Amino acid sequence: MMGFRKSYGAQWIPQELQCSFLIDGDAAWVSTGSQRDCIMSPRESPLAVTGEGAPMSAFTARLRKTPVIAGAKDVEKVATALEAGIGIIFFLTGTIFDLARAAALVRQTPSMLFAHVDLLQGVGKDPAGIRWLGQELGIHGIVSTRSNLIKAAQDEGLYAIQRLFILDSEALRTGLKVVTSTGPDAVELLPALVVPSIQHRLPFASLPPVIAGGLVETEAEVRSILKTPAVSVSTSRAELWHIFGQSRKTGAGTEI
């Protein structure tokens, strides 16, 4: 069973050393130095092109188009998030059997599925367990507080989001050092509501994309957080998924 490696179609253009790809249906092109850069490894390619022409990963591009990430606690909530058109889903708890059902649903859509492996039952919290999740279930990535699992996921070609709990100033300092050392593809800061008040203490320019999660309950709170450099807000509030998602039926969504 294949994971994210073949989720995006790519065309190799030998004469110009370019590869093309789709992000939510939008075509993009980027020059590349070798054919290896067009292999559909989630952490290495494809590259997206920003309005200024600067390259970014396809995952970063997807994050920037996903103001709200769904935190789903069961398979039924995964289905709800997909119906709302949420592009990224965190599967927060349950067993590997629940995750397998969720992955089967997500596989039929353009959305991406991440497993919170710290809370997942039935698989080892080690590189072999991460490899099994990627190869057998075909998830796109993981969410974890554990640096060793972040590295294991990246070694397996999966995206890795590191969770940091900002409980006090020392936790913030320690967490930032961990992120610098680990190099995750994104960092999720919890609780989300502290992000606006501590944004001046966060070195966004040197951090991977920042997601804010936890304790978010209202549309106003989401909008307040998105006024900071954080790119997305994760929440288990389904009503917010419907407000900010791109409905599969209507294509409608709230503008940020």
PyMOL commands that set and color helices and strands:
alter all, ss='L'
color gray80, all
select helices_A, chain A and resi 4-6+35-38+58-64+75-83+96-106+117-119+127-137+147-155+169-182+192-201+204-206+219-226+238-244
alter helices_A, ss='H'
color red, helices_A
select strands_A, chain A and resi 11-13+18-23+26-31+47-49+55-57+68-72+88-91+94-95+112-116+120-121+141-144+159-165+186-190+210-213+232-235
alter strands_A, ss='S'
color yellow, strands_A
deselect
rebuild
show_as cartoon
